[in-house]
Amino acid sequence: MALLAAILVIGYLVPAALTAANVRHLRTAAAGPLPPALAGRLDPGQLRRTVEYTASHARLGYWGRLAGTVAAGAVLFSGLLPWLTARASVLPLPGPLQGLAVLYLPLLLLAVAGLPASLAEDFGIERRYGFSTITARTWALDQAKGLLIGAVLLGLLFCGFSLFVSWFGPRWWLPAWGLVTAVSLLLTFVAPVWLAPLFNKFVPLKDEALRDRILALAKQADFPLAGVFQMDASRRSTHDNAYFTGLGRTRRIVFYDTMVASYTHDEILAVMGHEIGHWKLRHVAVSLALSTAVSGAGLWLASQVINGEWVYATLGLLDQFRRSGLQGPLLGAALFAASVLFAPAGLLLSPLTMWLSRRHEYQADAFSLRLLPDRAALRGALLKLGAKNLANPFPHPLYVAFHYSHPPLLERLAAIDTLKTQTEP
């Protein structure tokens, strides 16, 4: 009991401390003179908005994480799991479905605990700073679709895990790893064409002149592009972004419609070159390999947890475990406890995964400049992204290490300035 409580507390306090340090660092840096790279691009009023926007999200994050921590603790320490396990074991259902009943309800409670923070973000902070355009109906539909898709995927995985436990005993995690890897690869192929359109509308890029230049750039880079799309992101937010997604015939580059409307063609082509760089430099393959390794390690750790009696003694389920073994309802309870245990463990891996992601971003920037030697266009796109999205220009280094998948703007601009283009000696 004490171990679970300590893990929950640490899982709350460490991110909260990093966030507080990040806000303090931003306030201190913002009080001084702007660095030359931002002078003339970020006025004092906009910098004040950026500081308050970051601080507002930090305050909401404290309360949102606290709600999630309290909800997880309530499930673990209130006796809810033994009660659910006892009730589910007498349901006229196969064992895997009994286990899902035990697993779904606590996860639903955690999702409900997170709804106030999500509402406050979309209809409070984001709306106050002029970003959120989402309607209540769209927000509710997004939540419902997300829960439904998550429930279906979780149900398929859990049923597979249940079969593997009964077939392979303590080594169930090995075939489970194969199943998770197969589902992840499948989702990489199908999500762009089946799942993403459930939330947004994707149409071929409407600007024909820009589309022709993008296709020419893709041909120049020998990039087998399945399509260039713009997404109706403005239905939900005025934030700007672009991303590369899919594999094989579903490989595509997507621009937010807000970005297409406010960036020059050269700036969009610079972003396009960056996204092509991710593919040409095999960043997607590296990320998939890393996530596969992490999932395998996580499943092995989960097997060590749920195969030992201590977790059931902590949850008040030891008698049921000794009486019936690791069957459906108990597996659901044990996997929920393991998920709570391992959530803070993600902090231990974050510096490695975030460092690798930031390294990939630097490499993709360099590739973009080799493909399109227009330093001003790439710099202009990054400065617009940072300014329009009110991105923190002075993040704390520790916060960057744990949370930033992209390099901070000033460091990224400095790296671009040191690169030579094809037109330079």
N, C-alpha and C positions, 0 to 999 in steps of 0.2 A: 504493500500500500504506500509506504513512504517513498519507494523508488518511483512509482508512477506519479505521485504528487510532485516529487522533485523534478522529474522530466517535464511535466506540464508547466511548472513555474519557470524553469530555465528556458523552455520553449517560448514563453511570453517575454521574459525579462531581457534576453539577449537581443532580439529584434527591436524591442522598445528602446534599449540603450543605444543601439546603432542609429535608430531614427532620430533620437534626441541629439546625438552628436552631429548628425548630418544637418539638422536645422540650425544648431548653434554655429556650425562652421559656415553655413550659408549667410547667416545674419552678420557674422564678423567680416567675412570677405566682401559682402555687399556694402558695408559701411566705408570701405576704402575706395581708391580710384579704380576705374575699370581698366583691365588690360588692353593693350593696343588692338588685339584681335576683335574685341567687342566694341571698342570706341566708335561711336557713330552708328552702330547697329542695335544698341540696346540703351534706350534712354532711361533716366532715373525713375520715371513713373512706371515703365514696364518692368524694371528691376524690382521695384517695391511690390508690384503685382506677383512677380515670380516668387519672391520671398513668402508672401502671405499665402499664395497658392500651395507652395510646398509645405508650409506650416499647417495649413488647414487639413491637407491630406495626412500629415503626421498625427494630428490630434484625432482624426477619425480612425486612423490605423490603431492607435492605442485602445480605443473603445471597441473597435471591431475584433481585434485579437483577444481582448479580455472576454468578450461575449463568447467567442469560440472556445477559449480555454475553460471558462466556467461551465459551458455546456458539455464539453468532453469530460470534465471532472464529475459533473452531475451524473452522467451516464455510467462512469466507471465506479463511483463510490456510493451510489444511492441504492444499489441492489436491483437496478432495472435489468441488467443483463441476466442474473439468475432467474428473475421473474419471467423475462421473455423466453429464456431457454426452456424453462419448465412448460410454459404455455405452448410454445412452438412444437415441442416433442410429442404432443398429443394431437396435433393437427393431422387430419387425414390427407397428408401430402407426402411425396417422396422426400427422403432426407435432404437432398440439395435445396429443395424449395423451403423446407423448414429452416435450414440455415440462412437462406436469403431473407426470410421473414425477420430473423434475429438481427441480421446485418443491416437491412434497409431502414428500420425504424430509428436506430441511433444516428445513422448518417443523415436521415431526414431531419432529425432534431438539430443536428449541427448546421444543416443548410438553412433551416428556419432561423437559427440564431444569427446567421450571417446576413439575413435579409435587411434588417434595419440599416446596417452599414452600407449595403449596396444601394438602398433607396436614398440614403443621405448623400452618397457620392454622386449618383446620377441626377437627382432632383434637387440637391443642395449645392455642394461645392462646384460640380461641373456646370450646373446651370448658372450659378452666381458669377462664374468667371467667363461665361459666354461660350462654353464648349458644348454642353449637352443640348441636343435637339430631340431627344427621344420622347415619345409619348408614353403614357401609362399603359396603354394597350400593348404597344410594341415591347415595353419592358417586361410586362407580365408574360407575354408569349415567349420572349427569349428565355425567361426563367423556366417556364414549363417545358420548352423544347430541350433545354440543357439538362434538366432533371430527367426527362424521359430517355434521352440518348445515353446519359450516364447510367441510368438504371438498367437499360438493355445490355450495354457493354459489360457492366459489372455482373449482371446476372449470367451472361454467357461464360465469363471468366470464372465465376464462383462455381458454377456447375461443373466446369472442367476440373477445377481444383478439387472438388469433392470426389469426383471419380478417381483422380490421381492419388488422393489420400487412401482410398479404399484399395486401389490396385498396387501401389508402390510403397505404401507405408511411409517411413521417415524420409525416403528419397523422392517424395512427391514433387518437391520443388524443381527437379530437373525437367520433367515433362511440362510442368507449369511454366517454366522459363521459356520453353519452346513455344507454348501456346501464346504467351504474352508477346514474344518476338513476332510471331506470325500475325497476330492481330494488329500490332503496331505497324508492321510493313503494309498490311492491307489497308489500314486507315490512311497511311501516307499516299496510297494510290487513289482511294475512293473519296477521301474527305473533300478535296477540291471540287469534285463534280456531284457528289451526293449530299454531303453534310453542310458544307459552307452555304450552298444556295438555300438551305432551310432558314437561314438568318439574314442573308443579304442577296441582292440582285447583282449578277455579274453580266456585263455586256462587253463586247469587243470595244476597244478604245475608239471613241467617236471622232477624235481629231485625226482625219485621214493623213494630213501632212506629217503629224507626229508619228502616227502608226507606221507610215512608210519609212521614216528615219529609224524607228526602232527595229523594224524587220531587217533593214539594211545593216544595222549594227549587229544584230544577232547573226546574220550571215557572215559578216566580217569576222566575228569571234567563233564561228563554227559552233554556234549554240543551237541545238535542236529544240526550238521553241514551239510548244503546242498552241500558244496563244498569249496575247497581251490584253488584259481586261481592266476595266475600271469598275469599282465597287461603289454602291450607293451608301457609302459610310456617312454621308451628310444626314441620313435619316436618323442617326443616333448621336453624332458628334461632329464638331468642326475640326477635330484633330486631324493632322496629316500623317500619312504613312504609305509605305510601299513594301511589298514582300514577295519572296519567291516561294513557291509551294508545289507539291506534287512530284511524281516520278514518272518516267516513261511518257506515255501519251497524255497523261494528266499534268505534265510539267507546264507551269504557267507563271507569268509575272503579273501581279495585281497592283494597281495604283488606286488609292482612294480618290473619289471624284473631287474632293476638296483640294487635293494636290494638283490634279490636272488643271483645275481652274485658276490656280494662283502661282504656278511655277513656269518659268520659261522653258522652251523646248530643250535648250542646252542643259538646263538644270535637271530636267527629267531624264535626259539621255545619260547624264552623269550618274544618276541614281540607278538607271537601267544597267549601266556598265558595272556598277557595284554588285547588283544582284546577279548578273552573269558571272562575275568573279566568284561568288559563293559556289556556283555549280562547277565552273572550270577548275577550281582549286580543291574540289571534292569535300567541301565543308559539310555538305548534307550527309555524305557517307560517313564522315568522321563523327558527326553528331549522333547518327543512328547507331554506330558501333559503341559509342560511349554510353548512350542511353540503354543499349542492350546489356552492356556489362553491369551497369548500375542496377538494372532490374533483376539480373541474375543474383547479384550480391544481396539485394533486398529480399528476394524470395528465399535465399539460403538462410539469412538471418531470421526471417519469419518462421521458417521450419524449425530453427533452434528454439524459438520462443514457444511456439504452440506444441512442440513435442515434450516440453518440460512441465512438471506439475506446479511450479511456483506461480505461473501466471493464473492458473485455475484456483489456487489457494488464495491469491490476491483478490480475485474477482468473486470469491464465494461459490466457486463451481467445482471444487475438488471432489466432492462426493459424486457428482454426476460424471466427472471425467473417469474416476476409478470404476464406476459402475458400468458405464456404456462406452468408454473410449472416445476417440476423436471422431464423432459422427456429425451429421448435418448441423443441428442447432449449436453444438459446442464449437464447431469450426467457425460458424458465423461470429460468435462472441469472441473467439480467440483472434480472428483476423481483424476485428474492429480494434481490440486492445493493441494488436501489433501495429496497426496503422497509426494509433495515437502515440505509441512508443517511438515510431520511426520518423514521425513528422519533424521533430526538432533535429533528428540526425541529418536531415537535409542541409542544415546549416553547416555541418562539417564538410560536406561535399561542395557547397556553393562556391568557395574561393577557387577551387579547381575548375569547375564547369564555367564559371563566369570569366575566369582568366582565359580559358580556351576560346570562349565566344568573343571576347574583346580582341584577342589575337586574330581571329578570323575576320573581324570587322576591319582591322588595320590592313590585312592582306587584301581584302576585297576593294578597299579604297585604292591601294597601290595598283591593283589590276585595272580598275576603272581608268586611272590616269595613263596606264600603258595603252589601253584601248582607245581612249579619248583624251588627248593631251590638253585638257582645258581645266586647269587648276581653279580658275575663277568660278566656273560653273559648279564644280563639286563643292567648293567652299560656300558658294551662294546657297546651294540646296541645303547644306547642313546648318548654316546660319538661320535660314528661314524655318527649318524644322524646329530648331531649338527655340527661336523667338516666338513662333506662333503657338507652339505647344507649352510655353512657359516652363521649359526644361531648366532644371537647376544648373547654372553655369559653374558653380563652385561646390561640388559634392565632397563630402569627407572621404579621404582615401579608404578608410575601413568600410564605409558604407558602399563605396564602389567595389571593393573586393568581394563583398557578400551579395550585392544586389544588381550590379550593372552588367548587363549582357553586352552593352555597347560602350566604347570608351567615352569619358566625359568630353564635352564639346571642345574645350580649349586644348586638351591633349590630342584630340583627333585632328584639329586644325594645324597644330604644330607638327604633327607627323606628316600631314599632307605637304606642308611647306618644305620639308626636308627631302621629299621625293623628286626625282628628276623625271621629266616627261620625255616623250620621243623627240620633241622639237628642241630640247635643250642639250647642250654639249655635255 
